[in-house]
């Protein structure tokens, strides 16, 4: 009887959103794009850039955060805070498949009132912009 739904125990785990996209580029090319200004802006917001672990960033639209980990060709993790909302965590994983790469965005530790549908769309659009930059 450990199933929470059977026992009517509320879910105490914060919500999360996971979005993936496979792009037709090798992981080295994808990583290089993520480290450019336009790649970082697609994920963080206008004017923001990734830095080494512990680097604080602020985007022109008011988002702020801290780079938590940066593992070249594998993973980027950062905190993000929008306005007066509590900060949450975003992890981007890169998985190579020959000449293709799958990018997976996992946005976790979300506030209870987060609009998950809107947030899913936000990350789908961000990955779409990165994919478009890779085609250019």
C-alpha positions in Angstrom: 0.0 0.0 0.0 2.7 2.5 -0.8 0.9 4.0 -3.7 0.1 7.6 -2.8 -3.1 7.8 -4.7 -4.6 4.9 -2.9 -3.7 6.4 0.4 -4.8 9.9 -0.5 -1.4 11.3 0.5 -0.8 14.6 -1.3 2.1 14.7 -3.8 4.8 16.7 -2.0 7.2 16.7 -4.9 7.5 20.0 -6.8 6.3 19.8 -10.3 8.6 19.6 -13.3 8.5 20.0 -17.1 10.6 17.9 -19.5 11.0 18.8 -23.2 13.2 17.1 -25.7 14.2 17.7 -29.3 16.6 15.9 -31.6 18.6 18.1 -33.9 20.5 17.1 -37.1 23.9 18.2 -35.8 26.7 16.5 -33.9 27.0 17.3 -30.2 30.2 19.4 -30.7 28.3 21.8 -33.0 25.3 21.9 -30.7 27.5 22.7 -27.7 29.3 25.4 -29.6 26.0 27.0 -30.5 24.7 26.9 -26.9 27.8 28.8 -25.7 27.2 31.6 -28.2 25.2 34.7 -27.2 22.2 33.7 -29.3 22.3 30.1 -27.9 22.4 31.3 -24.3 19.7 33.9 -25.0 17.4 31.3 -26.4 17.5 29.5 -23.0 18.1 32.3 -20.5 16.6 35.4 -22.1 17.9 38.4 -23.9 21.3 39.7 -22.9 22.1 36.7 -20.6 25.1 34.4 -21.1 26.4 31.2 -19.6 29.5 31.3 -17.5 31.5 29.0 -15.3 30.0 27.3 -12.3 28.8 30.0 -9.9 28.4 32.7 -12.6 25.4 34.9 -11.9 23.4 36.1 -15.0 20.6 38.5 -15.6 18.5 38.8 -18.7 17.0 42.0 -20.1 13.5 40.7 -19.3 14.3 40.4 -15.6 15.1 36.7 -15.2 18.1 36.0 -13.0 20.0 32.9 -12.2 23.3 31.2 -11.4 25.1 28.6 -13.5 25.2 25.5 -11.2 27.2 23.1 -13.4 28.7 23.2 -16.9 30.0 19.9 -18.3 31.1 20.5 -21.9 29.2 18.4 -24.5 27.0 16.8 -21.8 25.1 19.1 -19.4 24.3 22.6 -18.3 22.4 23.2 -15.1 21.3 26.6 -13.8 18.9 28.2 -11.3 16.4 30.6 -12.7 14.2 33.2 -11.0 11.5 35.2 -12.6 10.3 38.3 -10.6 9.3 37.5 -7.1 8.8 33.8 -7.7 11.0 31.3 -6.0 14.0 30.1 -8.0 13.8 26.8 -9.8 16.3 24.5 -11.5 16.8 23.9 -15.3 19.0 21.1 -16.6 19.9 20.7 -20.3 21.3 17.3 -21.2 22.9 16.6 -24.6 23.0 13.0 -25.8 24.9 12.3 -29.1 23.5 9.9 -31.7 26.1 9.9 -34.4 25.4 13.1 -36.5 22.4 14.0 -34.4 22.0 15.2 -30.8 19.1 15.0 -28.4 18.7 18.0 -26.2 16.5 17.5 -23.1 15.4 20.4 -20.9 14.2 19.4 -17.4 12.8 22.3 -15.4 12.2 21.3 -11.8 11.5 22.6 -8.3 8.6 24.6 -9.7 6.2 26.5 -7.6 2.7 24.9 -7.2 1.0 27.6 -9.2 3.3 27.3 -12.2 1.5 27.2 -15.5 3.1 23.9 -16.8 1.5 24.2 -20.2 2.9 27.7 -20.8 6.3 26.6 -19.4 6.4 23.5 -21.7 5.7 25.9 -24.7 8.5 28.2 -23.6 11.1 25.4 -23.6 9.7 23.9 -26.9 10.2 27.4 -28.4 13.7 27.8 -27.0 14.8 24.4 -28.4 13.1 25.4 -31.7 15.2 28.6 -31.9 18.4 26.6 -31.2 17.5 24.1 -33.9 16.9 27.0 -36.3 20.3 28.6 -35.4 22.0 25.3 -36.2 20.5 25.3 -39.7 21.9 28.7 -40.5 
